[in-house]
Each structure stands twice: as C-alpha cells, then as structure tokens.
Amino acid sequence: MSRAVLRFVTHRITRHPDTDVTFEAEYLPCKWKAEPSLDSAAVDVECMSHTGLSDHRGFRRICTSFAMVVRAE
Ligand SMILES: [Zn+2]
C-alpha cells in the first residue's frame, strides 16, 4: 500500500503589479462605446454626453483589472 504525502500551501490573490484598472462603458442597443480610460470619471462624462445627444440612459460599465495568485508564506 502506497501513501501520498499532501502538503498544503497557503496562497492569496492580489492585483498584478505594474497593471492598471481600465474602465469602459457602452450602450448596447445603439452599439455606442466610450473611449476606454484609466479614469472612471472621464468615461462617466462621455456617457452623460451621449445621453445629452441621444437620450440613451442605461449604460453597461466594465471595469477590468489583472490579478495574480502568490504564495502567502
Ligand atoms: Zn446611443
């Protein structure tokens, strides 16, 4: 009979270094998209401008970040 030796290593997940969070927004029915930006406020302003021009009000917002799993010890 053989025995397996199991060793558990604690990990944690963290934001990947040297990466930024990117913000995007789009209005799906008319396929309008804001310019992706590292500044969420800039994307919000673009959405409000689009509302002013079109009266389109419901936007899909996307926030993208990169994660990395590292050993906790
Ligand atoms: Zn639109």
PDB file of the backbone (N, CA, C, O) and the ligand in Angstrom, with CONECT records:
HET     ZN  A 101       1
ATOM      1  N   MET A   1       0.842  -1.189   0.000  1.00  0.00           N
ATOM      2  CA  MET A   1       0.000   0.000   0.000  1.00  0.00           C
ATOM      3  C   MET A   1       0.885   1.251   0.000  1.00  0.00           C
ATOM      4  O   MET A   1       1.783   1.399   0.829  1.00  0.00           O
ATOM      5  N   SER A   2       0.609   2.129  -0.937  1.00  0.00           N
ATOM      6  CA  SER A   2       1.404   3.359  -1.012  1.00  0.00           C
ATOM      7  C   SER A   2       0.681   4.497  -0.321  1.00  0.00           C
ATOM      8  O   SER A   2      -0.542   4.493  -0.179  1.00  0.00           O
ATOM      9  N   ARG A   3       1.455   5.450   0.095  1.00  0.00           N
ATOM     10  CA  ARG A   3       0.896   6.611   0.790  1.00  0.00           C
ATOM     11  C   ARG A   3       1.271   7.891   0.055  1.00  0.00           C
ATOM     12  O   ARG A   3       2.409   8.075  -0.376  1.00  0.00           O
ATOM     13  N   ALA A   4       0.303   8.751  -0.073  1.00  0.00           N
ATOM     14  CA  ALA A   4       0.590  10.066  -0.670  1.00  0.00           C
ATOM     15  C   ALA A   4       0.809  11.063   0.454  1.00  0.00           C
ATOM     16  O   ALA A   4       0.076  11.070   1.443  1.00  0.00           O
ATOM     17  N   VAL A   5       1.798  11.884   0.298  1.00  0.00           N
ATOM     18  CA  VAL A   5       2.033  12.962   1.269  1.00  0.00           C
ATOM     19  C   VAL A   5       1.496  14.245   0.671  1.00  0.00           C
ATOM     20  O   VAL A   5       1.979  14.718  -0.358  1.00  0.00           O
ATOM     21  N   LEU A   6       0.511  14.792   1.314  1.00  0.00           N
ATOM     22  CA  LEU A   6      -0.102  16.029   0.803  1.00  0.00           C
ATOM     23  C   LEU A   6       0.391  17.207   1.624  1.00  0.00           C
ATOM     24  O   LEU A   6       0.404  17.171   2.854  1.00  0.00           O
ATOM     25  N   ARG A   7       0.792  18.244   0.919  1.00  0.00           N
ATOM     26  CA  ARG A   7       1.255  19.447   1.606  1.00  0.00           C
ATOM     27  C   ARG A   7       0.449  20.619   1.079  1.00  0.00           C
ATOM     28  O   ARG A   7       0.373  20.842  -0.129  1.00  0.00           O
ATOM     29  N   PHE A   8      -0.142  21.351   1.976  1.00  0.00           N
ATOM     30  CA  PHE A   8      -0.966  22.478   1.557  1.00  0.00           C
ATOM     31  C   PHE A   8      -0.186  23.772   1.737  1.00  0.00           C
ATOM     32  O   PHE A   8       0.442  24.014   2.768  1.00  0.00           O
ATOM     33  N   VAL A   9      -0.249  24.575   0.719  1.00  0.00           N
ATOM     34  CA  VAL A   9       0.442  25.858   0.741  1.00  0.00           C
ATOM     35  C   VAL A   9      -0.617  26.958   0.644  1.00  0.00           C
ATOM     36  O   VAL A   9      -1.495  26.927  -0.218  1.00  0.00           O
ATOM     37  N   THR A  10      -0.513  27.906   1.531  1.00  0.00           N
ATOM     38  CA  THR A  10      -1.475  28.997   1.530  1.00  0.00           C
ATOM     39  C   THR A  10      -1.132  30.006   0.433  1.00  0.00           C
ATOM     40  O   THR A  10       0.022  30.399   0.264  1.00  0.00           O
ATOM     41  N   HIS A  11      -2.151  30.407  -0.295  1.00  0.00           N
ATOM     42  CA  HIS A  11      -1.974  31.404  -1.348  1.00  0.00           C
ATOM     43  C   HIS A  11      -2.907  32.581  -1.093  1.00  0.00           C
ATOM     44  O   HIS A  11      -3.871  32.486  -0.334  1.00  0.00           O
ATOM     45  N   ARG A  12      -2.598  33.656  -1.731  1.00  0.00           N
ATOM     46  CA  ARG A  12      -3.519  34.789  -1.733  1.00  0.00           C
ATOM     47  C   ARG A  12      -3.543  35.351  -3.147  1.00  0.00           C
ATOM     48  O   ARG A  12      -2.629  35.121  -3.939  1.00  0.00           O
ATOM     49  N   ILE A  13      -4.592  36.084  -3.446  1.00  0.00           N
ATOM     50  CA  ILE A  13      -4.697  36.689  -4.767  1.00  0.00           C
ATOM     51  C   ILE A  13      -4.603  38.202  -4.601  1.00  0.00           C
ATOM     52  O   ILE A  13      -5.178  38.775  -3.675  1.00  0.00           O
ATOM     53  N   THR A  14      -3.887  38.822  -5.488  1.00  0.00           N
ATOM     54  CA  THR A  14      -3.631  40.250  -5.359  1.00  0.00           C
ATOM     55  C   THR A  14      -3.636  40.895  -6.736  1.00  0.00           C
ATOM     56  O   THR A  14      -3.570  40.209  -7.756  1.00  0.00           O
ATOM     57  N   ARG A  15      -3.714  42.204  -6.755  1.00  0.00           N
ATOM     58  CA  ARG A  15      -3.655  42.903  -8.034  1.00  0.00           C
ATOM     59  C   ARG A  15      -2.262  42.714  -8.630  1.00  0.00           C
ATOM     60  O   ARG A  15      -1.250  42.855  -7.944  1.00  0.00           O
ATOM     61  N   HIS A  16      -2.236  42.397  -9.908  1.00  0.00           N
ATOM     62  CA  HIS A  16      -0.970  42.188 -10.592  1.00  0.00           C
ATOM     63  C   HIS A  16      -0.174  43.499 -10.587  1.00  0.00           C
ATOM     64  O   HIS A  16      -0.716  44.549 -10.932  1.00  0.00           O
ATOM     65  N   PRO A  17       1.097  43.446 -10.200  1.00  0.00           N
ATOM     66  CA  PRO A  17       1.878  44.687 -10.195  1.00  0.00           C
ATOM     67  C   PRO A  17       2.066  45.219 -11.613  1.00  0.00           C
ATOM     68  O   PRO A  17       2.011  44.466 -12.585  1.00  0.00           O
ATOM     69  N   ASP A  18       2.283  46.489 -11.711  1.00  0.00           N
ATOM     70  CA  ASP A  18       2.516  47.149 -12.998  1.00  0.00           C
ATOM     71  C   ASP A  18       1.333  47.033 -13.959  1.00  0.00           C
ATOM     72  O   ASP A  18       1.510  47.063 -15.177  1.00  0.00           O
ATOM     73  N   THR A  19       0.124  46.899 -13.402  1.00  0.00           N
ATOM     74  CA  THR A  19      -1.065  46.939 -14.256  1.00  0.00           C
ATOM     75  C   THR A  19      -2.010  47.996 -13.729  1.00  0.00           C
ATOM     76  O   THR A  19      -1.969  48.361 -12.554  1.00  0.00           O
ATOM     77  N   ASP A  20      -2.861  48.481 -14.615  1.00  0.00           N
ATOM     78  CA  ASP A  20      -3.841  49.497 -14.246  1.00  0.00           C
ATOM     79  C   ASP A  20      -5.243  48.917 -14.367  1.00  0.00           C
ATOM     80  O   ASP A  20      -5.447  47.902 -15.033  1.00  0.00           O
ATOM     81  N   VAL A  21      -6.203  49.561 -13.726  1.00  0.00           N
ATOM     82  CA  VAL A  21      -7.602  49.218 -13.886  1.00  0.00           C
ATOM     83  C   VAL A  21      -8.138  50.052 -15.050  1.00  0.00           C
ATOM     84  O   VAL A  21      -7.961  51.270 -15.084  1.00  0.00           O
ATOM     85  N   THR A  22      -8.790  49.389 -15.995  1.00  0.00           N
ATOM     86  CA  THR A  22      -9.337  50.075 -17.162  1.00  0.00           C
ATOM     87  C   THR A  22     -10.862  50.137 -17.058  1.00  0.00           C
ATOM     88  O   THR A  22     -11.506  49.146 -16.711  1.00  0.00           O
ATOM     89  N   PHE A  23     -11.434  51.298 -17.360  1.00  0.00           N
ATOM     90  CA  PHE A  23     -12.881  51.493 -17.314  1.00  0.00           C
ATOM     91  C   PHE A  23     -13.424  51.642 -18.734  1.00  0.00           C
ATOM     92  O   PHE A  23     -12.835  52.315 -19.580  1.00  0.00           O
ATOM     93  N   GLU A  24     -14.567  50.992 -18.967  1.00  0.00           N
ATOM     94  CA  GLU A  24     -15.227  51.080 -20.269  1.00  0.00           C
ATOM     95  C   GLU A  24     -16.720  51.219 -20.028  1.00  0.00           C
ATOM     96  O   GLU A  24     -17.213  50.875 -18.954  1.00  0.00           O
ATOM     97  N   ALA A  25     -17.444  51.724 -21.025  1.00  0.00           N
ATOM     98  CA  ALA A  25     -18.900  51.799 -20.948  1.00  0.00           C
ATOM     99  C   ALA A  25     -19.461  51.701 -22.350  1.00  0.00           C
ATOM    100  O   ALA A  25     -18.835  52.129 -23.320  1.00  0.00           O
ATOM    101  N   GLU A  26     -20.664  51.126 -22.444  1.00  0.00           N
ATOM    102  CA  GLU A  26     -21.311  51.043 -23.752  1.00  0.00           C
ATOM    103  C   GLU A  26     -22.820  51.056 -23.591  1.00  0.00           C
ATOM    104  O   GLU A  26     -23.374  50.652 -22.569  1.00  0.00           O
ATOM    105  N   TYR A  27     -23.457  51.539 -24.648  1.00  0.00           N
ATOM    106  CA  TYR A  27     -24.924  51.480 -24.717  1.00  0.00           C
ATOM    107  C   TYR A  27     -25.252  50.432 -25.759  1.00  0.00           C
ATOM    108  O   TYR A  27     -25.007  50.634 -26.948  1.00  0.00           O
ATOM    109  N   LEU A  28     -25.810  49.303 -25.314  1.00  0.00           N
ATOM    110  CA  LEU A  28     -25.908  48.136 -26.185  1.00  0.00           C
ATOM    111  C   LEU A  28     -26.837  48.333 -27.388  1.00  0.00           C
ATOM    112  O   LEU A  28     -26.452  47.946 -28.491  1.00  0.00           O
ATOM    113  N   PRO A  29     -28.054  48.920 -27.242  1.00  0.00           N
ATOM    114  CA  PRO A  29     -28.963  48.971 -28.401  1.00  0.00           C
ATOM    115  C   PRO A  29     -28.396  49.738 -29.598  1.00  0.00           C
ATOM    116  O   PRO A  29     -28.656  49.364 -30.741  1.00  0.00           O
ATOM    117  N   CYS A  30     -27.623  50.807 -29.357  1.00  0.00           N
ATOM    118  CA  CYS A  30     -27.087  51.573 -30.493  1.00  0.00           C
ATOM    119  C   CYS A  30     -25.602  51.301 -30.708  1.00  0.00           C
ATOM    120  O   CYS A  30     -24.985  51.883 -31.600  1.00  0.00           O
ATOM    121  N   LYS A  31     -25.031  50.424 -29.899  1.00  0.00           N
ATOM    122  CA  LYS A  31     -23.629  49.993 -30.040  1.00  0.00           C
ATOM    123  C   LYS A  31     -22.615  51.115 -29.789  1.00  0.00           C
ATOM    124  O   LYS A  31     -21.461  51.020 -30.207  1.00  0.00           O
ATOM    125  N   TRP A  32     -23.053  52.171 -29.107  1.00  0.00           N
ATOM    126  CA  TRP A  32     -22.120  53.253 -28.760  1.00  0.00           C
ATOM    127  C   TRP A  32     -21.170  52.770 -27.673  1.00  0.00           C
ATOM    128  O   TRP A  32     -21.572  52.029 -26.776  1.00  0.00           O
ATOM    129  N   LYS A  33     -19.899  53.191 -27.753  1.00  0.00           N
ATOM    130  CA  LYS A  33     -18.922  52.845 -26.723  1.00  0.00           C
ATOM    131  C   LYS A  33     -18.122  54.074 -26.342  1.00  0.00           C
ATOM    132  O   LYS A  33     -17.743  54.873 -27.199  1.00  0.00           O
ATOM    133  N   ALA A  34     -17.871  54.217 -25.075  1.00  0.00           N
ATOM    134  CA  ALA A  34     -16.977  55.271 -24.609  1.00  0.00           C
ATOM    135  C   ALA A  34     -15.539  54.864 -24.894  1.00  0.00           C
ATOM    136  O   ALA A  34     -15.235  53.678 -25.024  1.00  0.00           O
ATOM    137  N   GLU A  35     -14.669  55.841 -24.988  1.00  0.00           N
ATOM    138  CA  GLU A  35     -13.239  55.566 -25.129  1.00  0.00           C
ATOM    139  C   GLU A  35     -12.751  54.930 -23.820  1.00  0.00           C
ATOM    140  O   GLU A  35     -12.909  55.534 -22.759  1.00  0.00           O
ATOM    141  N   PRO A  36     -12.159  53.724 -23.868  1.00  0.00           N
ATOM    142  CA  PRO A  36     -11.647  53.118 -22.631  1.00  0.00           C
ATOM    143  C   PRO A  36     -10.622  54.036 -21.962  1.00  0.00           C
ATOM    144  O   PRO A  36      -9.832  54.696 -22.638  1.00  0.00           O
ATOM    145  N   SER A  37     -10.644  54.069 -20.637  1.00  0.00           N
ATOM    146  CA  SER A  37      -9.773  55.010 -19.931  1.00  0.00           C
ATOM    147  C   SER A  37      -9.361  54.442 -18.581  1.00  0.00           C
ATOM    148  O   SER A  37     -10.039  53.579 -18.024  1.00  0.00           O
ATOM    149  N   LEU A  38      -8.248  54.934 -18.064  1.00  0.00           N
ATOM    150  CA  LEU A  38      -7.836  54.605 -16.700  1.00  0.00           C
ATOM    151  C   LEU A  38      -8.576  55.474 -15.699  1.00  0.00           C
ATOM    152  O   LEU A  38      -8.494  55.249 -14.491  1.00  0.00           O
ATOM    153  N   ASP A  39      -9.298  56.466 -16.202  1.00  0.00           N
ATOM    154  CA  ASP A  39     -10.011  57.438 -15.366  1.00  0.00           C
ATOM    155  C   ASP A  39     -11.515  57.185 -15.487  1.00  0.00           C
ATOM    156  O   ASP A  39     -12.111  57.476 -16.524  1.00  0.00           O
ATOM    157  N   SER A  40     -12.133  56.642 -14.425  1.00  0.00           N
ATOM    158  CA  SER A  40     -13.559  56.306 -14.494  1.00  0.00           C
ATOM    159  C   SER A  40     -14.407  57.545 -14.720  1.00  0.00           C
ATOM    160  O   SER A  40     -15.449  57.468 -15.371  1.00  0.00           O
ATOM    161  N   ALA A  41     -13.979  58.690 -14.192  1.00  0.00           N
ATOM    162  CA  ALA A  41     -14.762  59.919 -14.340  1.00  0.00           C
ATOM    163  C   ALA A  41     -14.824  60.350 -15.800  1.00  0.00           C
ATOM    164  O   ALA A  41     -15.850  60.863 -16.248  1.00  0.00           O
ATOM    165  N   ALA A  42     -13.748  60.150 -16.544  1.00  0.00           N
ATOM    166  CA  ALA A  42     -13.737  60.517 -17.962  1.00  0.00           C
ATOM    167  C   ALA A  42     -14.761  59.687 -18.733  1.00  0.00           C
ATOM    168  O   ALA A  42     -15.432  60.196 -19.630  1.00  0.00           O
ATOM    169  N   VAL A  43     -14.876  58.411 -18.379  1.00  0.00           N
ATOM    170  CA  VAL A  43     -15.853  57.540 -19.037  1.00  0.00           C
ATOM    171  C   VAL A  43     -17.273  57.980 -18.663  1.00  0.00           C
ATOM    172  O   VAL A  43     -18.164  57.996 -19.513  1.00  0.00           O
ATOM    173  N   ASP A  44     -17.479  58.331 -17.409  1.00  0.00           N
ATOM    174  CA  ASP A  44     -18.795  58.800 -16.972  1.00  0.00           C
ATOM    175  C   ASP A  44     -19.209  60.063 -17.729  1.00  0.00           C
ATOM    176  O   ASP A  44     -20.365  60.198 -18.128  1.00  0.00           O
ATOM    177  N   VAL A  45     -18.271  60.980 -17.925  1.00  0.00           N
ATOM    178  CA  VAL A  45     -18.575  62.217 -18.654  1.00  0.00           C
ATOM    179  C   VAL A  45     -18.975  61.890 -20.094  1.00  0.00           C
ATOM    180  O   VAL A  45     -19.899  62.497 -20.635  1.00  0.00           O
ATOM    181  N   GLU A  46     -18.282  60.934 -20.712  1.00  0.00           N
ATOM    182  CA  GLU A  46     -18.646  60.535 -22.085  1.00  0.00           C
ATOM    183  C   GLU A  46     -20.061  59.967 -22.137  1.00  0.00           C
ATOM    184  O   GLU A  46     -20.812  60.242 -23.073  1.00  0.00           O
ATOM    185  N   CYS A  47     -20.423  59.172 -21.124  1.00  0.00           N
ATOM    186  CA  CYS A  47     -21.780  58.610 -21.070  1.00  0.00           C
ATOM    187  C   CYS A  47     -22.815  59.719 -20.977  1.00  0.00           C
ATOM    188  O   CYS A  47     -23.833  59.694 -21.669  1.00  0.00           O
ATOM    189  N   MET A  48     -22.546  60.695 -20.113  1.00  0.00           N
ATOM    190  CA  MET A  48     -23.508  61.792 -19.947  1.00  0.00           C
ATOM    191  C   MET A  48     -23.610  62.621 -21.226  1.00  0.00           C
ATOM    192  O   MET A  48     -24.691  63.106 -21.562  1.00  0.00           O
ATOM    193  N   SER A  49     -22.503  62.787 -21.936  1.00  0.00           N
ATOM    194  CA  SER A  49     -22.539  63.490 -23.223  1.00  0.00           C
ATOM    195  C   SER A  49     -23.393  62.714 -24.223  1.00  0.00           C
ATOM    196  O   SER A  49     -24.167  63.302 -24.978  1.00  0.00           O
ATOM    197  N   HIS A  50     -23.246  61.387 -24.219  1.00  0.00           N
ATOM    198  CA  HIS A  50     -24.042  60.572 -25.134  1.00  0.00           C
ATOM    199  C   HIS A  50     -25.517  60.692 -24.790  1.00  0.00           C
ATOM    200  O   HIS A  50     -26.359  60.735 -25.688  1.00  0.00           O
ATOM    201  N   THR A  51     -25.843  60.747 -23.502  1.00  0.00           N
ATOM    202  CA  THR A  51     -27.237  60.925 -23.097  1.00  0.00           C
ATOM    203  C   THR A  51     -27.766  62.264 -23.610  1.00  0.00           C
ATOM    204  O   THR A  51     -28.900  62.355 -24.079  1.00  0.00           O
ATOM    205  N   GLY A  52     -26.936  63.296 -23.515  1.00  0.00           N
ATOM    206  CA  GLY A  52     -27.363  64.607 -23.983  1.00  0.00           C
ATOM    207  C   GLY A  52     -27.680  64.617 -25.465  1.00  0.00           C
ATOM    208  O   GLY A  52     -28.584  65.330 -25.900  1.00  0.00           O
ATOM    209  N   LEU A  53     -26.941  63.829 -26.254  1.00  0.00           N
ATOM    210  CA  LEU A  53     -27.126  63.809 -27.706  1.00  0.00           C
ATOM    211  C   LEU A  53     -28.244  62.868 -28.141  1.00  0.00           C
ATOM    212  O   LEU A  53     -28.887  63.103 -29.163  1.00  0.00           O
ATOM    213  N   SER A  54     -28.482  61.797 -27.369  1.00  0.00           N
ATOM    214  CA  SER A  54     -29.336  60.717 -27.866  1.00  0.00           C
ATOM    215  C   SER A  54     -30.513  60.390 -26.947  1.00  0.00           C
ATOM    216  O   SER A  54     -31.462  59.728 -27.366  1.00  0.00           O
ATOM    217  N   ASP A  55     -30.454  60.849 -25.699  1.00  0.00           N
ATOM    218  CA  ASP A  55     -31.406  60.462 -24.655  1.00  0.00           C
ATOM    219  C   ASP A  55     -31.289  58.979 -24.288  1.00  0.00           C
ATOM    220  O   ASP A  55     -32.200  58.418 -23.679  1.00  0.00           O
ATOM    221  N   HIS A  56     -30.189  58.353 -24.650  1.00  0.00           N
ATOM    222  CA  HIS A  56     -29.918  56.979 -24.188  1.00  0.00           C
ATOM    223  C   HIS A  56     -29.342  57.069 -22.776  1.00  0.00           C
ATOM    224  O   HIS A  56     -28.415  57.841 -22.530  1.00  0.00           O
ATOM    225  N   ARG A  57     -29.895  56.273 -21.842  1.00  0.00           N
ATOM    226  CA  ARG A  57     -29.577  56.500 -20.428  1.00  0.00           C
ATOM    227  C   ARG A  57     -28.996  55.311 -19.686  1.00  0.00           C
ATOM    228  O   ARG A  57     -28.418  55.489 -18.613  1.00  0.00           O
ATOM    229  N   GLY A  58     -29.129  54.109 -20.219  1.00  0.00           N
ATOM    230  CA  GLY A  58     -28.676  52.920 -19.480  1.00  0.00           C
ATOM    231  C   GLY A  58     -27.396  52.350 -20.079  1.00  0.00           C
ATOM    232  O   GLY A  58     -27.412  51.845 -21.201  1.00  0.00           O
ATOM    233  N   PHE A  59     -26.309  52.422 -19.358  1.00  0.00           N
ATOM    234  CA  PHE A  59     -25.010  52.010 -19.896  1.00  0.00           C
ATOM    235  C   PHE A  59     -24.487  50.766 -19.196  1.00  0.00           C
ATOM    236  O   PHE A  59     -24.667  50.578 -17.993  1.00  0.00           O
ATOM    237  N   ARG A  60     -23.842  49.932 -19.976  1.00  0.00           N
ATOM    238  CA  ARG A  60     -23.128  48.778 -19.415  1.00  0.00           C
ATOM    239  C   ARG A  60     -21.715  49.247 -19.113  1.00  0.00           C
ATOM    240  O   ARG A  60     -20.996  49.690 -20.010  1.00  0.00           O
ATOM    241  N   ARG A  61     -21.315  49.149 -17.844  1.00  0.00           N
ATOM    242  CA  ARG A  61     -19.975  49.606 -17.471  1.00  0.00           C
ATOM    243  C   ARG A  61     -19.087  48.394 -17.175  1.00  0.00           C
ATOM    244  O   ARG A  61     -19.520  47.427 -16.548  1.00  0.00           O
ATOM    245  N   ILE A  62     -17.861  48.466 -17.631  1.00  0.00           N
ATOM    246  CA  ILE A  62     -16.911  47.363 -17.480  1.00  0.00           C
ATOM    247  C   ILE A  62     -15.650  47.905 -16.814  1.00  0.00           C
ATOM    248  O   ILE A  62     -15.093  48.926 -17.217  1.00  0.00           O
ATOM    249  N   CYS A  63     -15.228  47.191 -15.791  1.00  0.00           N
ATOM    250  CA  CYS A  63     -14.010  47.556 -15.072  1.00  0.00           C
ATOM    251  C   CYS A  63     -13.086  46.344 -15.142  1.00  0.00           C
ATOM    252  O   CYS A  63     -13.433  45.276 -14.637  1.00  0.00           O
ATOM    253  N   THR A  64     -11.929  46.490 -15.753  1.00  0.00           N
ATOM    254  CA  THR A  64     -11.025  45.366 -15.969  1.00  0.00           C
ATOM    255  C   THR A  64      -9.753  45.545 -15.142  1.00  0.00           C
ATOM    256  O   THR A  64      -9.119  46.599 -15.173  1.00  0.00           O
ATOM    257  N   SER A  65      -9.394  44.493 -14.403  1.00  0.00           N
ATOM    258  CA  SER A  65      -8.138  44.513 -13.680  1.00  0.00           C
ATOM    259  C   SER A  65      -7.461  43.160 -13.838  1.00  0.00           C
ATOM    260  O   SER A  65      -8.086  42.191 -14.270  1.00  0.00           O
ATOM    261  N   PHE A  66      -6.208  43.098 -13.495  1.00  0.00           N
ATOM    262  CA  PHE A  66      -5.442  41.869 -13.614  1.00  0.00           C
ATOM    263  C   PHE A  66      -5.041  41.387 -12.234  1.00  0.00           C
ATOM    264  O   PHE A  66      -4.557  42.158 -11.406  1.00  0.00           O
ATOM    265  N   ALA A  67      -5.248  40.106 -12.000  1.00  0.00           N
ATOM    266  CA  ALA A  67      -4.956  39.531 -10.689  1.00  0.00           C
ATOM    267  C   ALA A  67      -3.854  38.487 -10.805  1.00  0.00           C
ATOM    268  O   ALA A  67      -3.598  37.934 -11.875  1.00  0.00           O
ATOM    269  N   MET A  68      -3.216  38.237  -9.676  1.00  0.00           N
ATOM    270  CA  MET A  68      -2.129  37.258  -9.646  1.00  0.00           C
ATOM    271  C   MET A  68      -2.195  36.500  -8.324  1.00  0.00           C
ATOM    272  O   MET A  68      -2.372  37.097  -7.262  1.00  0.00           O
ATOM    273  N   VAL A  69      -2.052  35.186  -8.401  1.00  0.00           N
ATOM    274  CA  VAL A  69      -2.031  34.364  -7.193  1.00  0.00           C
ATOM    275  C   VAL A  69      -0.570  34.170  -6.774  1.00  0.00           C
ATOM    276  O   VAL A  69       0.287  33.805  -7.579  1.00  0.00           O
ATOM    277  N   VAL A  70      -0.323  34.425  -5.500  1.00  0.00           N
ATOM    278  CA  VAL A  70       1.037  34.295  -4.981  1.00  0.00           C
ATOM    279  C   VAL A  70       1.013  33.465  -3.699  1.00  0.00           C
ATOM    280  O   VAL A  70      -0.014  33.366  -3.029  1.00  0.00           O
ATOM    281  N   ARG A  71       2.135  32.886  -3.377  1.00  0.00           N
ATOM    282  CA  ARG A  71       2.238  32.157  -2.114  1.00  0.00           C
ATOM    283  C   ARG A  71       2.187  33.144  -0.950  1.00  0.00           C
ATOM    284  O   ARG A  71       2.833  34.191  -0.982  1.00  0.00           O
ATOM    285  N   ALA A  72       1.431  32.807   0.052  1.00  0.00           N
ATOM    286  CA  ALA A  72       1.266  33.728   1.177  1.00  0.00           C
ATOM    287  C   ALA A  72       2.436  33.691   2.138  1.00  0.00           C
ATOM    288  O   ALA A  72       2.632  34.623   2.918  1.00  0.00           O
ATOM    289  N   GLU A  73       3.229  32.605   2.087  1.00  0.00           N
ATOM    290  CA  GLU A  73       4.332  32.480   3.061  1.00  0.00           C
ATOM    291  C   GLU A  73       5.615  33.130   2.551  1.00  0.00           C
ATOM    292  O   GLU A  73       6.633  33.114   3.243  1.00  0.00           O
TER     293      GLU A  73
HETATM  294 ZN    ZN A 101     -26.819  55.573 -28.038  1.00  0.00          ZN2+
END
